[in-house]
Amino acid sequence: MKLQEDSFIFHYDCPPSSENLMEVLSSFCGRVRKLAHNSSTNPLKVAFHGFPGGAEAFELMTKFCYDDGRTRVTPANTCLLYSVAQFMEMTDCASSSSSMNLLELTEKSLEGIPYWSWPELVTCLKQCQDLFPVANSSVTLGRVLDSLVGRITAVTDASPPGSSPESSALRLSCDTRSTISAKNGSHRAWWFEDLVILKPEMIERIVKSMIFQKVDHALVTRFLVHYLKSVISNVSSDKRKAAEVIIGLLYSLDGNSVSCKVLFDVLRISAPLKLGKCCQIKLESMIGNKFDQATLDNLLVPAPAGMNNLYDVNLILRFLKFFLRRKVGDSSTQLKQAGRLMDSYLAEVAPDSSLKPFKFLALATALPDEARDSHDAIYRAIDMYLEVHTQLSEEEKTKLFFAVNYEKLSSESCKHLARNAKFPSRTAIRALISQQTKLRSLLKETNQLKKLGRKRNQRKKDQFISDDEPVVLYAKKLDLSVENEKLKTQLQGMQWKVMELEKVCRKMQAEMEKAMNIKNSRMIISQSGSRSLPRLCS
């Protein structure tokens, strides 16, 4: 016999009368017996490729055969022997001393899985993962998984017959800690460390079984993150494979059970592993759906190798794409929160001297206009960006202001813009025109209120001219004195705002004229002569 990786080669050239390995195996293994019977060559050479379990399993099989089927089948070797019995067709009994063949013995042992201890279940799972794909299609793995997940979900685990007091006490203690951990949602469950030794493929089977058996998704999430962190710290493990499996499993869970913090932890861990495109999209879409729950520190992801930027702005733009796709039709609260978060992010990336103008503009315009009640933060970010990027052309500077809604700029920001030498003249003019429009709207609203007040006063006089009784009945429904006081207060407030805005406009116009005199080279001169500034407060 020769062993070549997972292949076994037999050379059968002994006399028929002598007892040899081939004869012993033939008495128990239907596969060997068929090969020997159908072959006419001598010496006989038999090769088994893909032998399940390797040398350890082959040794267990030969020991069973030489002991005339009297080898004890235990939880520690059941999985291996069951796979070998199926592979070698060990369905016959060689002697009367053995009442059952190896396949029957292992199947009987599998029936006792509910009574196996927790360490025996984990050991059997380790054997199953080494037997892929043989064990993957067998009933062994399914039975072990059902029992293992049942232990996890149970509040307490009663002591099974035949188990030692020590193991029973340990398992009861483990289950109690697991229950406490599941309730408070913050601690590591007792079984986490026992399962981190398994391969990603086996973890995938376990988690799918847990999902099928309705295990709390928050508990599953904590385990998956713990497993990923443990695998990353293991030098010999396949980190990329583990990360892709964990991300795929997180993607299948209820979105509310996976926090934004957890997703950014997974992103940080998996960033150097060069994940597959499909897996990367899944992770980015999960983060994008929760973009409004992120923090500024979460978004400050360093740029990958090959990019000159300090931060990975392309990643943030992809997050926003998924966020907008997911949040369409939802409450504006998430959109406003995302707008505040992006305002903070713009302030952080604006000083980056390597950030291109079109990328900065893409960040500033990624969210719709309704995401912000005020554009002061965008204006300040542009001001900071121009402070660093002094070599931009007038056209590039003007394009940056496409992100600004002048109607959402405060009067203070407009005043600052008017005297800011870094900005093109046309942007200051647009800001002043916007303020003029706001002032006119305010004046129009004030006039409407005045007209409404006059109509109400006229209605009051008409009611006093009529009979006394209707006046009394109407007065019970409407207190005119209170209404008039409210209207008077509103009018006074509006008039005060108009006066303040007129003062601001006059001051801004004077500052703008002064700034325009300094920037004679930038003034727009028509063929008929210079154009005067609009009268904002007329």
ZIURDA-V55032 format. One record per residue. PHI is phi in whole degrees, 0 to 359 (none if undefined). D_FIRST is the distance of its C-alpha to the first C-alpha in Angstrom with 1 decimal. Layout:
# ZIURDA-V55032
PHI,D_FIRST + PHI,D_FIRST
This chain:
# ZIURDA-V55032
none,0.0 + 232,3.8 + 252,6.8 + 233,10.0 + 54,12.9 + 259,12.9 + 246,10.3 + 238,6.8 + 241,5.3 + 253,4.3 + 245,6.0 + 253,8.7 + 226,11.2 + 270,12.5 + 300,16.2 + 298,17.2 + 283,19.0 + 275,16.4 + 278,14.8 + 225,11.1 + 300,8.8 + 297,9.5 + 292,13.1 + 297,13.5 + 294,12.3 + 297,14.5 + 290,17.4 + 245,17.6 + 254,16.1 + 294,18.3 + 291,16.2 + 292,13.3 + 295,16.2 + 294,18.0 + 294,15.3 + 292,14.7 + 286,18.5 + 274,19.4 + 262,17.3 + 249,18.9 + 276,16.6 + 215,15.1 + 285,12.4 + 273,11.2 + 239,9.1 + 239,9.0 + 237,9.3 + 249,10.8 + 261,13.3 + 72,15.6 + 295,13.7 + 292,16.7 + 88,16.8 + 66,13.7 + 296,11.8 + 297,14.9 + 293,15.0 + 295,11.4 + 295,12.3 + 297,15.6 + 294,14.3 + 296,12.2 + 295,15.2 + 298,17.5 + 292,15.9 + 290,15.9 + 274,19.4 + 60,20.5 + 78,21.5 + 261,23.7 + 292,22.2 + 282,25.1 + 266,25.2 + 237,27.3 + 304,28.7 + 287,26.3 + 239,23.1 + 300,24.7 + 298,24.2 + 296,20.5 + 293,20.0 + 294,22.5 + 294,20.7 + 294,17.3 + 298,19.3 + 290,21.0 + 294,18.0 + 264,16.1 + 57,19.5 + 272,19.5 + 247,23.1 + 245,23.1 + 259,23.8 + 278,22.0 + 212,25.0 + 289,28.6 + 290,28.0 + 250,26.5 + 279,29.2 + 226,27.3 + 278,24.0 + 295,22.1 + 296,23.9 + 293,27.2 + 297,26.6 + 291,25.9 + 295,28.9 + 294,31.1 + 294,30.1 + 294,31.0 + 295,34.4 + 267,35.2 + 306,34.8 + 303,38.7 + 259,38.5 + 289,35.8 + 282,37.1 + 301,37.5 + 299,34.7 + 292,32.3 + 296,33.2 + 296,32.7 + 298,29.3 + 296,28.3 + 295,29.7 + 299,27.6 + 293,24.5 + 298,25.9 + 292,26.6 + 280,23.0 + 260,22.0 + 302,24.5 + 268,24.9 + 298,23.2 + 289,25.4 + 296,28.4 + 262,28.8 + 265,28.2 + 283,30.9 + 300,29.3 + 297,30.7 + 299,34.1 + 294,34.5 + 294,33.7 + 297,35.9 + 300,38.8 + 291,38.6 + 295,38.4 + 293,41.3 + 299,43.3 + 295,43.1 + 293,44.4 + 281,47.3 + 291,48.3 + 289,51.3 + 225,50.1 + 238,46.9 + 293,47.6 + 290,45.6 + 284,43.0 + 301,42.5 + 89,40.0 + 271,40.3 + 281,41.6 + 302,45.2 + 295,44.0 + 292,41.7 + 294,44.5 + 297,47.1 + 296,45.0 + 291,44.4 + 297,48.0 + 296,49.0 + 298,46.7 + 295,48.1 + 297,51.6 + 296,51.0 + 296,49.5 + 296,52.6 + 298,54.9 + 296,53.1 + 293,53.2 + 287,57.0 + 277,58.0 + 69,55.7 + 233,55.4 + 254,52.7 + 281,49.0 + 288,47.5 + 296,45.4 + 271,42.2 + 303,42.3 + 294,40.4 + 291,37.7 + 263,36.8 + 290,37.0 + 281,33.4 + 275,32.3 + 282,31.6 + 303,34.4 + 298,32.7 + 288,32.6 + 299,36.2 + 298,37.3 + 294,36.0 + 296,37.7 + 294,41.0 + 297,41.2 + 293,40.8 + 296,43.5 + 296,45.8 + 296,45.3 + 269,46.2 + 64,49.3 + 291,48.5 + 306,51.3 + 294,50.7 + 295,52.3 + 294,49.7 + 298,46.9 + 299,48.5 + 298,48.7 + 294,45.0 + 297,44.0 + 294,46.1 + 298,44.8 + 297,41.2 + 297,42.0 + 296,43.7 + 291,40.8 + 293,38.3 + 297,40.7 + 282,40.8 + 266,37.0 + 296,36.1 + 274,32.4 + 274,33.2 + 274,33.8 + 293,37.6 + 296,38.6 + 299,36.3 + 297,37.6 + 297,41.1 + 293,40.9 + 294,39.5 + 296,42.2 + 296,44.9 + 298,43.9 + 289,43.9 + 299,47.3 + 295,48.6 + 275,47.8 + 276,49.8 + 298,53.5 + 301,55.3 + 289,57.6 + 272,54.7 + 248,53.7 + 284,56.4 + 296,57.5 + 298,56.6 + 299,53.0 + 296,52.7 + 289,54.1 + 296,51.7 + 296,48.8 + 298,50.4 + 295,50.8 + 290,47.2 + 271,45.7 + 305,48.2 + 282,46.1 + 269,42.9 + 55,44.2 + 295,43.6 + 294,43.2 + 299,46.6 + 298,46.3 + 294,45.4 + 298,48.2 + 296,50.7 + 300,49.7 + 295,50.4 + 293,53.6 + 291,54.9 + 296,54.4 + 291,56.3 + 300,58.9 + 295,59.6 + 246,60.5 + 301,62.2 + 292,65.5 + 266,63.7 + 284,62.5 + 245,64.2 + 299,65.3 + 299,62.6 + 299,60.0 + 282,61.3 + 279,61.4 + 273,57.9 + 301,57.5 + 293,57.2 + 291,53.8 + 300,53.2 + 101,55.2 + 257,58.2 + 275,61.4 + 292,62.5 + 287,62.3 + 237,61.1 + 277,59.1 + 288,62.0 + 297,59.9 + 297,57.8 + 295,61.0 + 296,62.3 + 290,59.2 + 304,59.6 + 295,63.2 + 298,62.2 + 292,60.0 + 297,62.7 + 292,65.4 + 292,63.3 + 278,62.6 + 267,66.0 + 298,68.2 + 88,70.7 + 280,69.9 + 299,72.4 + 286,73.9 + 300,73.0 + 297,69.5 + 293,70.9 + 295,73.6 + 295,71.0 + 296,68.9 + 296,72.0 + 296,72.8 + 295,69.3 + 291,69.4 + 298,72.8 + 293,71.3 + 294,68.4 + 299,70.9 + 295,72.7 + 281,69.6 + 271,68.4 + 303,71.9 + 287,72.1 + 289,68.9 + 292,70.3 + 267,67.2 + 283,67.6 + 288,69.0 + 301,72.1 + 291,70.5 + 288,67.6 + 298,70.2 + 295,72.2 + 297,69.1 + 294,68.6 + 290,72.2 + 253,72.5 + 294,69.1 + 264,70.7 + 292,73.6 + 299,77.2 + 289,77.3 + 286,74.7 + 228,77.5 + 277,81.0 + 225,81.9 + 253,80.8 + 297,82.1 + 295,78.6 + 296,77.6 + 300,80.8 + 296,80.1 + 295,76.5 + 295,78.0 + 301,80.6 + 293,77.9 + 297,75.8 + 290,78.9 + 296,79.6 + 270,76.3 + 264,76.2 + 279,79.6 + 266,78.9 + 290,78.6 + 282,81.1 + 298,83.7 + 295,81.8 + 295,78.6 + 296,80.6 + 297,82.3 + 298,79.0 + 299,77.8 + 280,80.7 + 296,79.4 + 281,77.5 + 261,80.7 + 265,82.8 + 297,86.3 + 291,87.6 + 259,85.2 + 270,86.3 + 286,88.5 + 297,92.0 + 295,90.8 + 293,87.9 + 294,90.3 + 297,92.7 + 294,89.9 + 296,88.8 + 296,92.4 + 255,92.8 + 270,89.2 + 289,89.5 + 283,85.7 + 264,86.1 + 298,87.5 + 298,91.1 + 296,90.3 + 292,88.0 + 295,90.8 + 297,93.1 + 298,90.7 + 296,90.5 + 294,94.3 + 297,94.6 + 297,92.1 + 296,94.2 + 298,97.3 + 299,95.6 + 298,94.7 + 294,98.3 + 296,99.8 + 298,97.5 + 294,98.7 + 296,102.3 + 296,101.9 + 295,100.4 + 296,103.3 + 297,105.8 + 296,104.2 + 294,104.5 + 297,108.1 + 299,108.9 + 298,107.1 + 295,109.2 + 295,112.4 + 296,111.5 + 294,110.9 + 296,114.2 + 295,116.0 + 297,114.5 + 295,115.6 + 296,119.2 + 298,119.2 + 291,118.1 + 289,121.0 + 288,123.5 + 287,122.5 + 300,123.5 + 291,122.9 + 297,120.7 + 299,118.0 + 296,117.8 + 294,117.2 + 296,114.6 + 291,112.7 + 296,113.0 + 292,111.2 + 270,108.2 + 222,108.3 + 273,109.5 + 292,110.9 + 296,111.7 + 294,108.1 + 298,106.9 + 294,109.5 + 295,108.4 + 297,104.7 + 296,105.8 + 297,108.0 + 298,105.2 + 298,102.8 + 295,105.4 + 297,106.1 + 296,102.4 + 295,102.0 + 296,105.2 + 294,103.9 + 297,100.5 + 296,102.5 + 297,104.6 + 296,101.6 + 294,99.8 + 297,103.0 + 296,103.1 + 298,99.4 + 296,100.0 + 297,103.1 + 295,101.3 + 295,98.2 + 295,100.5 + 295,102.3 + 294,99.1 + 293,97.8 + 298,101.0 + 294,100.7 + 294,97.0 + 290,98.0 + 295,100.7 + 289,98.2 + 257,95.8 + 302,98.4 + 290,95.9 + 259,93.8 + 290,96.6 + 267,96.7 + 247,100.0 + 277,101.1 + 292,103.5 + 271,106.5 + 129,105.8 + 286,103.8 + 264,102.7 + 283,103.7 + 290,101.4 + 293,101.5 + 278,103.9 + 277,101.5 + 246,104.1 + 282,106.8
